[in-house]
Amino acid sequence: MKNIRIETDSMGKIEVPVDAYFGCQTARAKNNFQISGHISPAVFRQSLGLVKLAAAKTNAKLGLLEAKVAKAIIQACEEFIEGKFDPDFTLDVFQAGAGTSYNMNANEVIANRANELLGGKKGEYKFVHPNNHVNMAQSTNDVIPTTTRIAALLSLPALLQALNNCEESLEKIAKKYSKLIKVGRTHLEDAVPITLGQEFDSYKESLHKAGEFIANQSTDLQILGIGGTAVGTGINTHPKYRETMVKTLTEVIGLHFESGKNLTEMANNMNSFLNFSAALRSLATNILNVCNDLKLMNMGPKAGIAEITLPEVQAGSSIMPGKVNPSICECMEMICMQVLGNDGTIEIACQKSNFELNVFCPIIMWNLLQSMEILTNGLNMLNDFALKNLQINEKQIKKLFEESLCTATSLSPKLGYALTAEIVKTALKKETTIREEVLSRKLMSEKEFNKLIA
């Protein structure tokens, strides 16, 4: 009995570890939801602490919290944000709807720490109560979506920087090899000439567009529903709370926030997260395309295309000595597949709004922030271990181009489609090149030929 304390809530008595900063509701949630072992990411906990801190400051400004109580709550929030109470904030991501358990977990931890600062004991709530003070003018239903928005926005700069680094590496390759002509392929078949620079510039541009799309969609996350409380009507709030809270969050976090026009709509419509996730899905799709091409161009080293060589990062087989795989691209592709799956989960969750509330914000939060985290880490990996030291095999590129059928399309305007097609078929049958067939028939000079295919 020495290691526990007894707390009481509306459901009755419950045992809580004596040293825990959490209380009744968290203890019940820990008992109920032992599902995955996955806990919320640190950025979510930090963002939740920022919301609680801003609320305390707002309520103090409005004269609703006594100064010494507000000061204690604010200090407790700062320590919560720093991670001092991480062992007390470990609820499973699969939990009761709306994130009530997350919200109360934070309320209880902050309240207990604030009570300590004011000379009280954990679990007594003599000076600061989790609901009455820490949760003042708030509801889970506006706190958790707001927290998720803030967490995504705080995670965004690292993602965009990682993406920009990849763009820069691709751009360097594009500029360096802007005149290196290679086989352009459609349907995986020889098609028309293209430069390696053009090919890599297209990869860079696809990532750049995806980054712009993500940035554009993120602006909607700056519009907050905080102050709407339970269903967006603002019940139990001061008339100036909503406006003051948004201003305080802007000051505390250093990002510009606005209040939504219709907070009732924001309580039941999670499409801001759906649209942002769609932008992440778009990026993941583009990365999949780039990585797939890099793997095909790297294919070999002796019996494939081998136009490029990806850096060796680890042995590729437990049975085949000397084999090296495109491991970085493979890992990046798995990351992108996970992001696509996360987006599917978010889409389903956003469809499940009932009347005044969508209760699936916890799973939306988890999938959205996981997508951002693994994309950020994955892009840094891709850049550091694949793109930066990617080797261009110029000799092989030129050889494949010379032996390909790509030049045929360039010859067609001068020789005509039918004659050019006949030359292609002859070259294939005789195992010669287009150049050899054209020159042997004296259809043009080598200088003219070179000019046409350049």
C-alpha positions as CSV (number, residue, x, y, z in Angstrom):
1,M,0.0,0.0,0.0
2,K,3.0,2.3,0.5
3,N,3.5,2.5,-3.3
4,I,0.1,3.7,-4.1
5,R,-2.3,6.5,-3.2
6,I,-6.1,6.3,-3.5
7,E,-7.8,8.9,-5.6
8,T,-11.6,9.4,-6.1
9,D,-13.5,10.6,-9.2
10,S,-17.1,10.4,-10.3
11,M,-16.6,6.7,-10.9
12,G,-15.3,5.9,-7.5
13,K,-11.9,5.1,-6.0
14,I,-8.9,4.0,-7.9
15,E,-5.3,3.2,-7.0
16,V,-2.6,5.5,-8.5
17,P,1.2,5.0,-8.1
18,V,2.2,7.2,-5.1
19,D,4.9,9.1,-7.1
20,A,2.9,9.5,-10.3
21,Y,2.0,13.0,-11.5
22,F,-1.0,11.6,-13.3
23,G,-4.3,10.9,-11.6
24,C,-7.6,9.0,-11.8
25,Q,-8.5,9.4,-15.4
26,T,-5.0,8.5,-16.7
27,A,-4.9,5.5,-14.4
28,R,-8.2,4.2,-15.8
29,A,-7.0,4.8,-19.3
30,K,-3.7,3.0,-18.7
31,N,-5.8,0.0,-17.4
32,N,-8.2,0.1,-20.3
33,F,-6.0,0.7,-23.3
34,Q,-3.1,-1.7,-23.4
35,I,-3.2,-2.1,-27.1
36,S,0.0,-1.3,-29.2
37,G,2.7,0.1,-26.9
38,H,2.8,3.1,-29.3
39,I,2.8,6.4,-27.4
40,S,2.3,9.9,-28.9
41,P,5.3,11.6,-30.4
42,A,7.2,14.1,-28.4
43,V,6.1,17.0,-30.6
44,F,2.5,16.3,-29.7
45,R,3.2,16.3,-26.0
46,Q,5.1,19.6,-26.4
47,S,2.3,21.1,-28.4
48,L,-0.3,20.0,-25.8
49,G,1.8,21.7,-23.1
50,L,1.9,24.9,-25.2
51,V,-1.9,24.9,-25.4
52,K,-2.2,24.5,-21.7
53,L,0.4,27.2,-21.0
54,A,-1.4,29.6,-23.4
55,A,-4.7,28.8,-21.7
56,A,-3.3,29.6,-18.3
57,K,-1.9,32.9,-19.5
58,T,-5.2,33.7,-21.3
59,N,-7.3,32.9,-18.2
60,A,-5.0,35.0,-16.1
61,K,-5.2,38.0,-18.5
62,L,-9.0,37.7,-18.3
63,G,-8.9,37.7,-14.5
64,L,-10.3,34.1,-14.2
65,L,-7.2,32.6,-12.6
66,E,-5.5,33.9,-9.5
67,A,-2.0,35.1,-10.3
68,K,-0.1,32.6,-8.1
69,V,-2.2,29.7,-9.4
70,A,-1.6,30.8,-13.0
71,K,2.2,31.2,-12.3
72,A,2.3,27.6,-10.9
73,I,0.4,26.2,-13.8
74,I,2.6,28.0,-16.3
75,Q,5.8,26.7,-14.6
76,A,4.3,23.2,-14.6
77,C,3.5,23.5,-18.3
78,E,7.0,24.6,-19.1
79,E,8.4,21.5,-17.3
80,F,5.8,19.3,-19.1
81,I,7.0,20.8,-22.5
82,E,10.6,20.1,-21.6
83,G,9.8,16.4,-21.0
84,K,10.3,16.3,-17.3
85,F,7.1,14.2,-16.9
86,D,7.5,11.9,-19.9
87,P,7.2,8.8,-17.8
88,D,3.8,10.0,-16.7
89,F,2.6,10.7,-20.3
90,T,2.7,7.2,-21.9
91,L,-0.9,6.4,-22.9
92,D,-1.4,4.2,-25.9
93,V,-2.4,6.0,-29.1
94,F,-5.3,3.6,-29.5
95,Q,-7.6,4.9,-26.8
96,A,-11.0,6.5,-26.0
97,G,-12.4,8.8,-28.7
98,A,-11.5,12.5,-29.2
99,G,-8.3,12.2,-27.1
100,T,-10.0,12.8,-23.7
101,S,-7.4,10.5,-22.1
102,Y,-4.6,12.6,-23.6
103,N,-6.2,15.9,-22.4
104,M,-6.8,14.7,-18.9
105,N,-3.4,13.1,-18.7
106,A,-1.9,16.5,-19.3
107,N,-4.4,18.2,-17.0
108,E,-3.6,15.9,-14.1
109,V,0.2,16.0,-14.5
110,I,0.2,19.8,-14.8
111,A,-2.2,20.1,-11.8
112,N,-0.2,17.8,-9.6
113,R,3.0,19.6,-10.3
114,A,1.4,23.0,-9.8
115,N,0.1,21.8,-6.5
116,E,3.6,20.8,-5.5
117,L,4.9,24.2,-6.4
118,L,2.2,25.8,-4.2
119,G,3.0,23.4,-1.2
120,G,0.4,20.8,-1.9
121,K,0.6,17.0,-2.4
122,K,0.0,14.9,-5.4
123,G,-3.6,13.7,-5.7
124,E,-5.1,16.2,-3.3
125,Y,-5.6,19.1,-5.7
126,K,-5.9,21.5,-2.8
127,F,-4.7,24.6,-4.8
128,V,-5.0,23.5,-8.5
129,H,-7.6,21.1,-9.9
130,P,-7.1,19.4,-13.3
131,N,-10.6,20.3,-14.6
132,N,-11.4,23.5,-12.8
133,H,-8.1,25.2,-13.4
134,V,-5.8,23.6,-15.9
135,N,-8.7,22.7,-18.3
136,M,-10.5,26.0,-17.7
137,A,-12.4,27.2,-20.8
138,Q,-11.3,24.1,-22.7
139,S,-12.6,20.8,-23.9
140,T,-10.8,17.8,-25.3
141,N,-12.8,18.5,-28.5
142,D,-11.0,21.8,-29.2
143,V,-7.7,21.1,-27.4
144,I,-6.7,17.9,-29.2
145,P,-7.3,19.1,-32.8
146,T,-5.6,22.4,-32.0
147,T,-2.7,20.5,-30.5
148,T,-2.5,18.3,-33.6
149,R,-2.4,21.4,-35.8
150,I,0.4,22.9,-33.8
151,A,2.4,19.7,-33.7
152,A,2.2,19.4,-37.5
153,L,3.3,23.0,-38.0
154,L,6.2,22.6,-35.6
155,S,7.2,19.4,-37.5
156,L,6.9,21.1,-40.9
157,P,10.2,23.0,-41.2
158,A,12.3,19.9,-40.7
159,L,10.4,18.1,-43.4
160,L,10.7,20.9,-45.9
161,Q,14.4,21.3,-45.2
162,A,15.0,17.6,-45.8
163,L,13.1,17.9,-49.0
164,N,15.0,20.9,-50.0
165,N,18.3,19.1,-49.4
166,C,17.3,16.3,-51.8
167,E,16.2,18.9,-54.4
168,E,19.7,20.5,-54.2
169,S,21.4,17.2,-54.7
170,L,19.3,16.4,-57.7
171,E,19.8,19.9,-59.1
172,K,23.6,19.5,-58.8
173,I,23.5,16.3,-60.9
174,A,21.1,17.9,-63.4
175,K,23.4,20.9,-64.0
176,K,26.6,18.8,-64.1
177,Y,25.2,16.4,-66.7
178,S,23.0,18.8,-68.6
179,K,24.6,17.9,-72.0
180,L,25.0,14.1,-71.4
181,I,22.6,12.5,-73.9
182,K,21.1,9.2,-72.9
183,V,18.3,6.8,-73.8
184,G,14.9,8.3,-73.0
185,R,12.4,5.5,-72.3
186,T,8.6,5.2,-72.5
187,H,6.8,2.0,-71.6
188,L,10.3,0.9,-70.4
189,E,11.3,0.8,-74.1
190,D,13.9,2.8,-76.1
191,A,12.1,6.0,-77.1
192,V,13.8,9.3,-77.8
193,P,17.1,11.0,-76.7
194,I,17.1,13.0,-73.5
195,T,19.9,14.3,-71.4
196,L,20.6,13.0,-67.9
197,G,20.3,16.6,-66.8
198,Q,16.8,16.8,-68.0
199,E,15.9,13.5,-66.4
200,F,17.2,14.5,-63.0
201,D,15.8,18.0,-63.3
202,S,12.4,16.4,-63.7
203,Y,12.9,14.5,-60.4
204,K,13.9,17.7,-58.7
205,E,10.9,19.6,-60.0
206,S,8.5,16.9,-58.9
207,L,9.8,17.1,-55.3
208,H,9.7,20.8,-55.4
209,K,6.1,20.9,-56.5
210,A,5.2,18.4,-53.8
211,G,6.9,20.7,-51.2
212,E,5.0,23.7,-52.4
213,F,1.7,21.7,-52.2
214,I,2.5,20.7,-48.6
215,A,3.4,24.3,-47.6
216,N,0.2,25.6,-49.2
217,Q,-2.0,23.0,-47.4
218,S,-0.3,23.8,-44.1
219,T,-1.8,27.3,-44.0
220,D,-5.2,25.8,-43.2
221,L,-3.6,24.3,-40.0
222,Q,-3.0,27.8,-38.7
223,I,-6.8,28.3,-38.4
224,L,-7.8,27.1,-34.9
225,G,-11.0,25.9,-33.3
226,I,-9.7,26.6,-29.8
227,G,-12.3,28.4,-27.7
228,G,-15.1,26.4,-29.2
229,T,-15.0,23.9,-26.3
230,A,-17.3,20.9,-26.6
231,V,-19.1,21.5,-29.9
232,G,-17.9,24.8,-31.1
233,T,-20.4,27.0,-29.4
234,G,-17.8,28.3,-26.8
235,I,-19.9,27.1,-23.8
236,N,-18.2,27.8,-20.5
237,T,-15.8,30.4,-21.9
238,H,-15.3,34.2,-21.3
239,P,-16.6,36.3,-24.2
240,K,-13.0,37.4,-24.9
241,Y,-11.4,34.0,-24.4
242,R,-11.4,32.8,-28.0
243,E,-9.7,35.9,-29.3
244,T,-7.3,36.3,-26.5
245,M,-6.3,32.6,-26.6
246,V,-5.4,32.7,-30.3
247,K,-3.3,35.8,-29.8
248,T,-1.6,34.2,-26.8
249,L,-0.8,31.1,-28.8
250,T,0.7,33.3,-31.6
251,E,2.9,35.0,-29.0
252,V,4.0,31.9,-27.2
253,I,4.7,29.8,-30.3
254,G,5.9,32.4,-32.7
255,L,3.6,31.2,-35.5
256,H,0.6,33.2,-36.8
257,F,-2.8,31.7,-35.9
258,E,-6.3,32.8,-36.6
259,S,-9.6,31.7,-35.2
260,G,-11.9,29.8,-37.5
261,K,-15.0,31.4,-38.8
262,N,-17.3,28.6,-37.7
263,L,-16.0,26.6,-34.7
264,T,-19.0,24.2,-34.8
265,E,-17.9,23.2,-38.3
266,M,-14.3,22.8,-37.1
267,A,-15.4,20.4,-34.3
268,N,-16.9,17.9,-36.7
269,N,-14.9,18.5,-39.9
270,M,-11.4,17.1,-40.0
271,N,-10.7,17.9,-43.6
272,S,-7.8,20.2,-42.8
273,F,-5.9,17.1,-41.7
274,L,-7.3,15.1,-44.6
275,N,-6.0,17.7,-47.1
276,F,-2.6,18.1,-45.5
277,S,-2.2,14.3,-45.4
278,A,-3.1,14.3,-49.1
279,A,-0.2,16.6,-49.7
280,L,2.1,14.2,-47.9
281,R,0.7,11.4,-50.0
282,S,1.5,13.3,-53.1
283,L,5.1,13.7,-51.9
284,A,5.3,10.0,-51.1
285,T,4.0,9.1,-54.5
286,N,6.6,11.3,-56.2
287,I,9.4,9.9,-54.1
288,L,8.3,6.3,-55.0
289,N,8.6,7.2,-58.7
290,V,12.1,8.7,-58.2
291,C,13.3,5.8,-56.2
292,N,11.9,3.3,-58.6
293,D,13.8,5.0,-61.5
294,L,17.0,5.1,-59.5
295,K,16.8,1.4,-58.8
296,L,16.2,0.6,-62.5
297,M,19.1,2.9,-63.6
298,N,21.3,1.3,-61.0
299,M,20.3,-2.3,-62.0
300,G,23.3,-4.5,-62.6
301,P,26.1,-4.1,-62.0
302,K,27.0,-6.3,-65.0
303,A,23.7,-7.6,-66.4
304,G,21.5,-4.5,-66.1
305,I,21.2,-0.9,-67.2
306,A,23.9,0.3,-64.9
307,E,23.6,4.0,-66.0
308,I,24.3,5.0,-62.4
309,T,25.8,3.3,-59.3
310,L,24.2,4.0,-55.9
311,P,26.6,4.2,-53.0
312,E,27.2,0.9,-51.3
313,V,25.9,1.0,-47.7
314,Q,25.7,-2.6,-46.6
315,A,26.0,-6.2,-47.9
316,G,23.0,-7.2,-49.9
317,S,22.8,-10.9,-49.2
318,S,23.4,-13.5,-46.6
319,I,24.1,-16.1,-49.3
320,M,25.5,-14.3,-52.3
321,P,29.0,-12.9,-51.5
322,G,29.7,-9.5,-52.9
323,K,26.1,-8.7,-53.8
324,V,25.0,-5.1,-53.0
325,N,21.4,-4.0,-53.1
326,P,19.8,-0.5,-53.5
327,S,19.0,-0.6,-49.8
328,I,18.4,3.1,-49.3
329,C,15.9,3.3,-52.1
330,E,14.2,0.2,-50.8
331,C,13.9,1.7,-47.3
332,M,12.6,5.0,-48.7
333,E,10.0,3.1,-50.7
334,M,8.8,1.3,-47.6
335,I,8.5,4.7,-45.9
336,C,6.4,6.0,-48.7
337,M,4.1,2.9,-48.6
338,Q,3.5,3.5,-44.9
339,V,2.7,7.1,-45.6
340,L,0.1,6.0,-48.2
341,G,-1.4,3.6,-45.7
342,N,-1.5,6.3,-43.0
343,D,-3.3,8.6,-45.5
344,G,-5.9,5.9,-46.0
345,T,-6.5,5.6,-42.3
346,I,-6.8,9.4,-42.0
347,E,-9.3,9.4,-44.9
348,I,-11.5,6.8,-43.2
349,A,-11.3,8.6,-39.8
350,C,-12.3,11.9,-41.4
351,Q,-15.4,10.2,-42.8
352,K,-16.6,9.2,-39.4
353,S,-17.9,12.5,-38.0
354,N,-21.2,12.1,-36.2
355,F,-23.3,15.2,-35.7
356,E,-21.3,17.8,-33.7
357,L,-18.0,15.9,-33.3
358,N,-15.4,13.7,-35.0
359,V,-14.0,11.6,-32.2
360,F,-11.1,10.0,-34.2
361,C,-8.5,12.8,-33.8
362,P,-6.1,10.6,-31.8
363,I,-5.6,8.2,-34.8
364,I,-5.6,11.1,-37.2
365,M,-2.8,12.7,-35.1
366,W,-0.8,9.6,-34.8
367,N,-0.8,8.8,-38.5
368,L,-0.3,12.4,-39.6
369,L,2.7,13.0,-37.4
370,Q,4.2,9.6,-38.1
371,S,4.0,10.3,-41.8
372,M,5.9,13.6,-41.3
373,E,8.5,12.1,-39.0
374,I,9.4,9.1,-41.3
375,L,9.3,11.2,-44.4
376,T,11.7,13.7,-42.8
377,N,14.1,11.0,-41.6
378,G,13.8,9.1,-44.8
379,L,14.6,12.1,-47.0
380,N,17.6,12.9,-44.9
381,M,18.7,9.2,-45.3
382,L,18.1,9.3,-49.1
383,N,20.1,12.5,-49.5
384,D,23.0,11.5,-47.2
385,F,23.4,7.9,-48.3
386,A,22.2,7.9,-51.9
387,L,21.9,11.2,-53.7
388,K,25.1,13.0,-52.5
389,N,27.5,10.3,-53.7
390,L,25.5,8.9,-56.6
391,Q,27.9,7.8,-59.4
392,I,27.1,8.6,-63.0
393,N,28.4,6.0,-65.4
394,E,29.0,8.1,-68.5
395,K,30.7,5.4,-70.5
396,Q,27.8,3.0,-70.0
397,I,25.2,5.8,-70.8
398,K,26.9,6.6,-74.1
399,K,27.3,3.0,-75.0
400,L,23.6,2.2,-74.4
401,F,22.5,5.3,-76.3
402,E,24.7,4.4,-79.3
403,E,23.3,0.9,-79.4
404,S,19.7,2.0,-78.8
405,L,16.9,2.8,-81.2
406,C,16.4,6.3,-79.7
407,T,17.8,8.1,-82.7
408,A,15.1,6.8,-85.0
409,T,12.6,9.4,-84.0
410,S,15.0,12.2,-84.7
411,L,15.6,10.8,-88.2
412,S,11.9,10.4,-89.1
413,P,11.3,14.1,-90.2
414,K,14.2,13.8,-92.7
415,L,13.9,10.2,-93.9
416,G,10.2,9.7,-93.4
417,Y,8.4,7.4,-91.0
418,A,8.3,4.3,-93.2
419,L,12.0,4.3,-94.2
420,T,13.0,5.0,-90.6
421,A,10.9,2.1,-89.4
422,E,12.5,-0.2,-92.0
423,I,16.0,1.0,-90.8
424,V,15.1,0.2,-87.2
425,K,13.9,-3.3,-88.1
426,T,17.0,-4.0,-90.1
427,A,19.3,-2.8,-87.3
428,L,17.5,-5.1,-84.9
429,K,17.7,-8.1,-87.3
430,K,21.4,-7.5,-88.2
431,E,22.3,-6.4,-84.6
432,T,23.8,-3.2,-85.9
433,T,23.1,0.4,-84.8
434,I,20.9,3.0,-86.4
435,R,24.0,5.0,-87.1
436,E,25.7,2.2,-89.0
437,E,22.6,1.5,-91.1
438,V,22.1,5.2,-92.1
439,L,25.7,5.7,-92.9
440,S,26.1,2.4,-94.8
441,R,23.1,3.4,-97.0
442,K,24.6,6.8,-97.5
443,L,21.4,8.5,-96.5
444,M,23.3,11.3,-94.8
445,S,26.8,12.2,-93.6
446,E,28.0,11.5,-90.1
447,K,28.0,15.2,-89.4
448,E,24.4,15.5,-90.5
449,F,23.5,12.4,-88.4
450,N,25.2,13.8,-85.3
451,K,23.5,17.1,-85.7
452,L,20.0,15.5,-85.9
453,I,20.4,13.4,-82.7
454,A,22.1,16.1,-80.6
